């Protein structure tokens, strides 16, 4: 069972590092903390990210990447480092599926 639903619109390419930067920026804005205080290896819930904020984060990340994300990803991949790598891998997989004939 996939946690991703591809979106048919064209989308730019994103690396894990670019996704990390976006996640850090977004999470720091949502939680009102300095981006420099966010450690990509710390669990997101250690910063006080609640389920509502997690759902919003998944929705906005999905819009950025061009596919729907399950908020459960935040619990399966609880750090920015793990989540960004998983999203980049899934993004690459969705790109290769798009171009297969």
Secondary structure, 3 states (H helix, E strand, C coil): CCCEEECCCCCCCCCHHHHHHHHHHHHHHHHCCCHHHCCCCCEHHHHCCCHHHHHHHHHHHHHHHCEEECCCHHHHCCEHHHHHHHHHHHHHHHHHHHHCC
